[in-house]
Amino acid sequence: MADVTISVLDNGPAIVKGEFTVSDGAGNAYPKQNQVALCRCGASVNKPFCDGAHVKAGFAASDPVPSA
């Protein structure tokens, strides 16, 4: 199985890279991709994927992403 990495961007989306499946609440899989940006702000019109709306919405995470 390939590695999957998730990187959370400060005040932005979570970037998921690798071999994975994203499914909706009913269990229907979205088309496979090797990288996606998942919305964290709730303002995207393309949920669960990020469309950059966090910039216009002024999204600020309640806590900064900690350093590794």
LOTORLO-421815 format. One record per residue (C-alpha): z, y, x. Coordinates in steps of 0.001 Angstrom, whole numbers. Last residue first. Layout:
Z; Y; X
...
END
This chain:
13547; 18943; 6680
13940; 22545; 5591
15090; 23082; 2024
12628; 24297; -629
14090; 27508; -2010
16332; 27276; -5058
15664; 28773; -8507
11955; 28679; -7793
10232; 32014; -8336
7239; 32112; -10649
5679; 35574; -10925
3574; 34506; -13914
393; 35757; -12201
1127; 33666; -9100
2439; 30658; -11028
-851; 30518; -12953
-2554; 28916; -9932
-4125; 26100; -11977
-1451; 23505; -11231
-1820; 20103; -12864
494; 18664; -15508
-700; 20738; -17230
-4110; 22491; -17226
-3087; 25701; -19018
-570; 26240; -16219
2481; 28373; -17066
5147; 25669; -16764
6233; 26815; -13301
6312; 23460; -11495
2646; 22488; -11881
1446; 19422; -9975
-1152; 19899; -7230
-3237; 16777; -6760
-4581; 14781; -3837
-6345; 11425; -3515
-7657; 11573; -7078
-7772; 8991; -9834
-8817; 10119; -13323
-5738; 10660; -15519
-3945; 7528; -16670
-2849; 7109; -20277
802; 6066; -20464
1567; 7937; -23700
3475; 10655; -21853
529; 11255; -19512
-179; 9222; -16380
-718; 10208; -12735
-1652; 7275; -10495
-1138; 7034; -6753
-2913; 6518; -3418
-2153; 9403; -1085
-1321; 13079; -1425
917; 14878; -3940
1269; 18664; -3683
4167; 20073; -5711
3247; 23493; -7031
4331; 26989; -6079
7355; 29209; -5525
7957; 27555; -2140
5577; 24602; -1928
6889; 21111; -2601
5195; 18458; -483
4899; 14947; -1873
3560; 12198; 367
2207; 8800; -649
1657; 6122; 1954
-921; 3446; 1307
0; 0; 0
END
